[in-house]
Structure formats: structure tokens, C-alpha cells
Amino acid sequence: METATVQEVKETVVQEQKKGKRKWLTRFLNFLMYGGWLLVVIVIVSIIILISYLTR
């Protein structure tokens, strides 16, 4: 009986880890869908401009 409970605990831990990864991925994809991609592009372009300005 003890091995069954240990297995159940391990399965629960694995399921929680998968949910955590899915939850993070879902939030990130929602962020990108609602205009977050534009913010990411702006940040990348501003970093490129800053680097080119500092290396003159």
C-alpha cells in the first residue's frame, strides 16, 4: 500500500510541474497575442540603437 501512495504523490508532483509550465506558456502566449509582440520588437530595436550609439 505504501508504494501506491508514493506513486500517487509522484504523479501529483509531475502533474503540478506540467501545469506550472503550461500556465506560464499560456500567459506568455496571451501576452504576445494582445500586443506583447510589439513591445518585444520595440525593446529589441531600442537595444540595437543603444548599442550602435555607444559603439560610435
C-alpha positions, 0 to 999 in steps of 0.5 A: 500500500505504501508504494501506491501512495508514493506513486500517487504523490509522484504523479501529483508532483509531475502533474503540478510541474506540467501545469506550472509550465503550461500556465506560464506558456499560456500567459506568455502566449496571451501576452504576445497575442494582445500586443506583447509582440510589439513591445518585444520588437520595440525593446529589441530595436531600442537595444540595437540603437543603444548599442550602435550609439555607444559603439560610435 
